[in-house]
Amino acid sequence: RKIPGFYDTFGLSTNETAPAFQALLIESSAPANVVWPGEQPTFRIQLINKTDHPLSAKAKIDLIAYGSKGRPGDIWVPEMHKIKDAGSLSVQVDLKPKGFTNITVTLKVPETFGAYGAIADLGQAGRQFITTMVRTFKPSPKAVQYPQFCTDVTDIRVLTRLGLAPNRMGFGYKPTTDADFEQWYKKQGESIMAYKAAGLAITIEIGGGAFFGATQPLGRPRCWLDDNGVMKDTKFDLAWLPSYDEDFRKLVKRLVSDFGWPKGPVNGIKLWNEPWNGISISGWGADDLRYREIFKVLCEATDEARKEAGVEVLIGGCDSSSNTFDKLFGDGKDDFLKWLDFCSIHYQGMFPPSTVKSWVDRKGPNGRVRIWDTESWVANTDDRVAAVIAANLSTGHDRAVGVYQGNICSGYNYWETAQYFDDAGKMQRTNMVQCWSVAASMGAASHFIGERKFRELLFKNGLPWIMVFDGAPGADGKPVAEDGTVVVVGDIGEEFGADCVLFRTARGVKERQHEAELRKQLAALPADAPETDRRKIADAIAKDEPLSGATLMLKADKRFSLY
């Protein structure tokens, strides 16, 4: 609801402090509200009267096609917009004071791919948002050991309906000597093997464990100190005591042996999320030497499990190329190169370390060092998904993530579950999940790019950026000649920043014309004009604008389809 344009898109009131009723989706025939071609979803909706008087109305449920687009210079905040009205269904609603009723409806969702919002309209009682859904391609499931297109979505319903692969699963180190360890381990194992049952591979990321207890120096997290030696209220260090390293070895070996590919779905293992030097959002505050000590234990334990259990699990680190160089090779030695199967990177976009000579030339059973993006949430709108995924793969990423999971799907209150009344009038919780418009773009990117390998840039000098992908692998493992994808992007600077692309100083004609108009406005300001007015215009002049105004004509041909 905080997305700019949400209320206008669905025709909702923005100043409704005490709504007359609430609308909740409590059941859906389409898992995760992802609808495939030919399907029509049936919803069970609960309407709750929030007033002290009866509500009766010949109500309707409106279906609205909508989408989202990016804001220039902003990777996080999308702009939601209405595409068109997509249908309406009449229902009679009679609610007692503070009462509720459940209605079951089958909505006629257009076959056009995209996103649709369902709105309950009770006339004078107002309008309330019910849910959002997407129609997209039906995927062809196939287990892939090292998928190149992943997402931080962990809900298996969403993953299987959209044809996506999960990125990572994280948990903190737990000593094997804890009284409840076996119970904990069983629970983690069940979660891991659920991905195996769905034919999905996943990477395990282990970080700091319990905040308080014997594993922690001082028995607690350690923060930075101020000038008086008092701990600051800031991020902290959760690295455990060295005396627990051998127990950590036992945990890693058992985990990899039990759940490594192909016995389980685990295709990779890594240590800590963003273990930056100095301070980290994920509780790393120790030095590089301590990281190497723990990482070496993880590598040795994984190596033993690979040999003894016959599993295929890659080892990776350390969420950026510079941090990987510092953490593992800062001593000038290549001792960890034999273990570094993949370099995990975050937000490196056009600058992955895919050409590091010693990494490219690495020999061994797992070959060169692969480049895995495990977090780069920059394509958070419908119009940026294909551009970011295709561009990342074209720069040498072996895995691309690109999209924040909260922009793909969510529950009613983000991480929380919705509460509703059961038939006896008691409050219950439902784990309903709904997909937003970005999910339709994810389904399309999975369908058209998926596991197709990048071949080339059609125009080597860019402008426009046209990325060519080979056909999907056939039965013989080779690309099918008549099955390829071409991704056309006008200006990838919109996704990665204008200064991060080739010919960054080549600007659009419309931008130059706009700058000229702004310079005239700046020159026309009186000498005593407020400094804020001058700064506003100067900032607008300095801002890079997306290239626009050009056209690319593609001649129709029955051999290919345009989307």
Stockholm file with secondary structure:
# STOCKHOLM 1.0

chainA/1-563         RKIPGFYDTFGLSTNETAPAFQALLIESSAPANVVWPGEQPTFRIQLINKTDHPLSAKAKIDLIAYGSKGRPGDIWVPEMHKIKDAGSLSVQVDLKPKGFTNITVTLKVPETFGAYGAIADLGQAGRQFITTMVRTFKPSPKAVQYPQFCTDVTDIRVLTRLGLAPNRMGFGYKPTTDADFEQWYKKQGESIMAYKAAGLAITIEIGGGAFFGATQPLGRPRCWLDDNGVMKDTKFDLAWLPSYDEDFRKLVKRLVSDFGWPKGPVNGIKLWNEPWNGISISGWGADDLRYREIFKVLCEATDEARKEAGVEVLIGGCDSSSNTFDKLFGDGKDDFLKWLDFCSIHYQGMFPPSTVKSWVDRKGPNGRVRIWDTESWVANTDDRVAAVIAANLSTGHDRAVGVYQGNICSGYNYWETAQYFDDAGKMQRTNMVQCWSVAASMGAASHFIGERKFRELLFKNGLPWIMVFDGAPGADGKPVAEDGTVVVVGDIGEEFGADCVLFRTARGVKERQHEAELRKQLAALPADAPETDRRKIADAIAKDEPLSGATLMLKADKRFSLY
#=GR chainA/1-563 SS CCSTTHHHHHTCCSCCSSCSEEEEEEEESSGGGEECTTCCCEEEEEEEECSSSCEEEEEEEEEEEEEEEEETTEEEEEEEEEEEEEEEEEEEEEECTTCEEEEEEECCCCSSSEEEEEEEECGGGCEEEEEEEEECCCCCCCCCSSCSBEESCCCHHHHHHHTCEECEEEEECCCTTSTTHHHHHHHHHHHHHHHHHTTCCEEEEEECCCSSSTTSGGGSCEEEECTTSCEEEEEEECCCCGGGHHHHHHHHHHHHHHHBTTTSSEEEEEECSCCCSSCCTTSCCSCHHHHHHHHHHHHHHHHHHHHHHCCCCEEEEEESHHHHHHHHHTTSCCTTTTTCCEEEEESCTTCCSTTCHHHHTCCSTTCSCEEEEEECCCCCSGGGHHHHHHHHHHTTCSBBCCSCGGGTEEBTBBTBCEEEECTTSCEEEECCCEECHHHHHHHHHHHHTTTCCEEEESSTTCSSEEEEECCCBCTTSSBCTTCCEEEEESCTHHHHCGGGSTTTTCCCHHHHHHHHHHHHHHHHSCTTCCHHHHHHHHHHHHSCCCCCSCCCCCCCCTTCCCC
#=GC SS_cons         CCSTTHHHHHTCCSCCSSCSEEEEEEEESSGGGEECTTCCCEEEEEEEECSSSCEEEEEEEEEEEEEEEEETTEEEEEEEEEEEEEEEEEEEEEECTTCEEEEEEECCCCSSSEEEEEEEECGGGCEEEEEEEEECCCCCCCCCSSCSBEESCCCHHHHHHHTCEECEEEEECCCTTSTTHHHHHHHHHHHHHHHHHTTCCEEEEEECCCSSSTTSGGGSCEEEECTTSCEEEEEEECCCCGGGHHHHHHHHHHHHHHHBTTTSSEEEEEECSCCCSSCCTTSCCSCHHHHHHHHHHHHHHHHHHHHHHCCCCEEEEEESHHHHHHHHHTTSCCTTTTTCCEEEEESCTTCCSTTCHHHHTCCSTTCSCEEEEEECCCCCSGGGHHHHHHHHHHTTCSBBCCSCGGGTEEBTBBTBCEEEECTTSCEEEECCCEECHHHHHHHHHHHHTTTCCEEEESSTTCSSEEEEECCCBCTTSSBCTTCCEEEEESCTHHHHCGGGSTTTTCCCHHHHHHHHHHHHHHHHSCTTCCHHHHHHHHHHHHSCCCCCSCCCCCCCCTTCCCC
//
